[in-house]
């Protein structure tokens, strides 16, 4: 596990954030390596949000994000790897632009040189 903290400074989007990452990775079968991870991050804005869709009563943004990811990869030899990954991302916020859920699939072949 990993605990992180961040602070951004500027004008409109200043925030304090805290996050946790927990994961496990291990060989599975047929030279496939698997990883499972969970991330949660909480951000609190220091200033009122000025986005156009903030509505009639702009607020300081409060965003809680979480992600669950599953990754599989297999070494093909000759410096090549094939991978398949899935993430479910959820963002709960009091500003509509930042309130969403999404699924992300990725796959590909990598070559190291």
Secondary structure, DSSP 8 states (H G I E B T S, - for coil): -EEEEEEE-SSSS-EEEEEEEEEEEEE-STTEEEEEEEEEEEEEEEEE---GGG-SS--EEEEEEEEEEEEEEEEEETTEEEEEEEEEEEEEESSGGG-EEEEEEEEEEEE--
